Amino acid sequence: MKEYKVITWKKGLSKNNERLEDTLNEYARSGWTLKYLGEQSNRIVFERNKNR
């Protein structure tokens, strides 16, 4: 079974790419994989196995 996490990305004026990379890496270390990254929206969806 899968579980999902949806976060809202708040774009900043500076270092936006660095902050996004740090956020993606942080979730990856917790076992989450990127499922969707909205190009025109500010939503990021992660997925992982629920019974890990």
Backbone as CSV, one residue per row, in Angstrom:
resi,resn,N_x,N_y,N_z,CA_x,CA_y,CA_z,C_x,C_y,C_z
1,MET,0.847,-1.170,0.000,0.000,0.000,0.000,0.901,1.244,0.000
2,LYS,0.478,2.270,-0.688,1.231,3.515,-0.784,0.603,4.584,0.099
3,GLU,1.430,5.519,0.525,0.932,6.706,1.201,1.528,7.917,0.497
4,TYR,0.851,9.031,0.611,1.249,10.235,-0.105,1.336,11.419,0.841
5,LYS,2.200,12.346,0.493,2.342,13.584,1.247,2.312,14.715,0.228
6,VAL,1.470,15.705,0.483,1.362,16.876,-0.383,1.852,18.079,0.406
7,ILE,2.797,18.815,-0.174,3.259,20.032,0.472,3.045,21.206,-0.473
8,THR,2.905,22.373,0.091,2.776,23.586,-0.689,4.116,24.294,-0.664
9,TRP,4.651,24.539,-1.850,5.947,25.173,-1.965,5.774,26.684,-2.002
10,LYS,6.462,27.358,-1.121,6.410,28.818,-1.077,7.666,29.360,-1.731
11,LYS,7.484,29.952,-2.888,8.629,30.508,-3.611,9.123,31.762,-2.917
12,GLY,10.422,31.832,-2.794,11.044,33.005,-2.190,11.718,33.849,-3.253
13,LEU,12.240,34.947,-2.818,12.902,35.844,-3.757,14.342,35.445,-4.045
14,SER,14.956,34.728,-3.111,16.351,34.345,-3.331,16.573,32.895,-2.940
15,LYS,17.537,32.292,-3.584,17.954,30.911,-3.313,16.806,29.914,-3.420
16,ASN,15.863,30.184,-4.314,14.704,29.312,-4.472,15.121,27.896,-4.892
17,ASN,16.036,27.796,-5.852,16.465,26.473,-6.323,17.195,25.699,-5.227
18,GLU,18.010,26.375,-4.454,18.726,25.709,-3.366,17.759,25.203,-2.300
19,ARG,16.767,26.022,-1.959,15.787,25.607,-0.955,14.967,24.431,-1.454
20,LEU,14.594,24.454,-2.740,13.831,23.346,-3.310,14.660,22.069,-3.290
21,GLU,15.914,22.159,-3.675,16.793,20.991,-3.660,16.954,20.436,-2.253
22,ASP,17.132,21.303,-1.280,17.249,20.859,0.109,15.977,20.150,0.576
23,THR,14.817,20.695,0.202,13.539,20.088,0.583,13.375,18.710,-0.047
24,LEU,13.679,18.590,-1.340,13.561,17.297,-2.024,14.506,16.270,-1.409
25,ASN,15.712,16.672,-1.108,16.679,15.754,-0.495,16.251,15.333,0.908
26,GLU,15.692,16.247,1.648,15.214,15.933,2.999,14.128,14.855,2.963
27,TYR,13.162,15.001,2.064,12.103,13.998,1.954,12.645,12.673,1.416
28,ALA,13.605,12.730,0.507,14.201,11.504,-0.038,14.893,10.708,1.062
29,ARG,15.579,11.399,1.960,16.239,10.701,3.074,15.228,10.006,3.981
30,SER,14.000,10.504,3.997,12.944,9.899,4.823,12.172,8.814,4.077
31,GLY,12.632,8.454,2.877,12.013,7.367,2.133,10.955,7.801,1.130
32,TRP,10.733,9.096,0.967,9.738,9.596,0.026,10.357,9.730,-1.366
33,THR,9.557,9.420,-2.392,9.966,9.672,-3.770,9.043,10.731,-4.359
34,LEU,9.608,11.531,-5.246,8.844,12.598,-5.872,7.864,12.001,-6.866
35,LYS,6.589,12.311,-6.720,5.555,11.807,-7.613,5.108,12.896,-8.589
36,TYR,5.028,14.146,-8.109,4.544,15.246,-8.938,5.125,16.559,-8.433
37,LEU,5.604,17.357,-9.356,6.091,18.701,-9.047,5.413,19.640,-10.018
38,GLY,4.453,20.423,-9.504,3.665,21.298,-10.362,4.486,22.419,-10.961
39,GLU,4.463,22.518,-12.271,5.213,23.572,-12.945,4.509,24.915,-12.793
40,GLN,3.204,24.921,-12.892,2.442,26.153,-12.780,1.769,26.309,-11.418
41,SER,1.836,25.276,-10.612,1.245,25.360,-9.278,2.356,25.271,-8.240
42,ASN,2.008,25.359,-7.009,3.011,25.308,-5.949,2.884,24.037,-5.133
43,ARG,2.405,22.964,-5.745,2.220,21.693,-5.036,3.307,20.697,-5.396
44,ILE,3.741,19.977,-4.370,4.685,18.886,-4.550,4.066,17.658,-3.895
45,VAL,4.047,16.538,-4.619,3.464,15.300,-4.099,4.575,14.263,-4.002
46,PHE,4.683,13.652,-2.820,5.639,12.589,-2.568,4.875,11.296,-2.311
47,GLU,5.551,10.161,-2.567,4.949,8.835,-2.392,5.972,7.931,-1.717
48,ARG,5.480,7.007,-0.893,6.319,5.947,-0.332,5.449,4.780,0.062
49,ASN,6.091,3.633,0.270,5.365,2.448,0.733,4.964,2.673,2.182
50,LYS,3.715,2.375,2.489,3.211,2.600,3.838,3.797,1.613,4.830
51,ASN,3.956,0.371,4.422,4.480,-0.673,5.312,5.950,-0.898,5.031
52,ARG,6.784,0.075,5.406,8.200,-0.055,5.117,8.937,-0.651,6.276
